[in-house]
Every structure is written in structure tokens, then in C-alpha cells.
Amino acid sequence: MSTVRVLMCILHPAIEALARFPAGRAVVLTGLRSQPRLASEAEAHALLEGFGEAEDFWRLLFWGILADVPTGLEDVRCPVMLAQGTADVISSGQTPRHLLALPGATFHSLLGAGHAPQSDAPDSILRLVRQATRRADALRTG
């Protein structure tokens, strides 16, 4: 994420032009999307705002990722399903920690999806949501 931040700061003057074309969006969104050239112009602009212009980015990075220690997970009493894209390099360290901390949690790989699986693998996300809600309904009524 820090690499993306530095890249966004360097590319800031060119983001507007890069976002207009698939190849430019590929440059801007590489590492966040598995197929960045398919992203929209709006997504490239959102990345600039989120990574390039966020005032407290470094504090967020520290507390959200580096110092992220899940607490209170032993109190979770509902089924938990964790899913992560196989091309997601940002969350690769977080998901295993959460999986170990949540007894009974299940894990599902999203083949080829990056850090934004809702964009990269929307059908897989919908399938998992439906599966999770069916499981929750069965536990509630069973």
C-alpha cells in the first residue's frame, strides 16, 4: 500500500489523463485489481483520492495493517466466511490471522481476484453471499 501511495503522489499530475484510457488505468490500478485495464475512469479517480490525497494515510496504514491485532473475535457467535482474491497482495497477511482467530470460520479463495474482488469476481462474491445466508438461515431455523 505504501508503494501505491508513493506512486499516486508521483503520478498525481498525470492521473486525469491516465484515467481516460485502459492502459493508463492499468498503470494506476496495478496491484489493486487483477485486471486493472477493465476498471472505470471513476475507479482510477477514487484511487487517487484514497491513496494519493488522504491526509492520514500513513497513520491509517500503521493502525489498519501493520498494528492490526484482531481482538474480541472470541465473542463472535455467528458463522463467518472469509474470502480473498488469489491476486490480493494487500490483505495476504491479514486473512490468515483472522481465520485462525475465528473458530469455525471458513475460507474461500477467489481465483484471479485482486484486492477489490467485488470488481474482479462479482459472480463469485454473489455466490458466497448466497451460500452464507443459506447457512445462517439453516442455523437459525434448525
C-alpha positions, 0 to 999 in steps of 0.5 A: 500500500505504501508503494501505491501511495508513493506512486499516486503522489508521483503520478498525481499530475498525470492521473486525469489523463491516465484515467481516460484510457485502459492502459493508463488505468492499468498503470494506476490500478496495478496491484489493486485489481487483477485486471486493472485495464477493465476498471472505470475512469471513476475507479482510477479517480477514487484511487487517487483520492484514497491513496494519493490525497488522504491526509492520514494515510500513513497513520491509517496504514500503521493502525489498519495493517501493520498494528492490526491485532484482531481482538474480541473475535472470541465473542463472535457467535455467528458463522463467518466466511472469509474470502480473498482474491488469489491476486490480493497482495494487500490483505495476504497477511491479514486473512490468515490471522483472522481465520485462525482467530475465528473458530469455525470460520471458513475460507474461500479463495477467489481465483484471479481476484485482486484486492477489490474482488467485488470488481474482479469476481462479482459472480463469485462474491454473489455466490458466497453471499448466497451460500452464507445466508443459506447457512445462517438461515439453516442455523437459525431455523434448525 
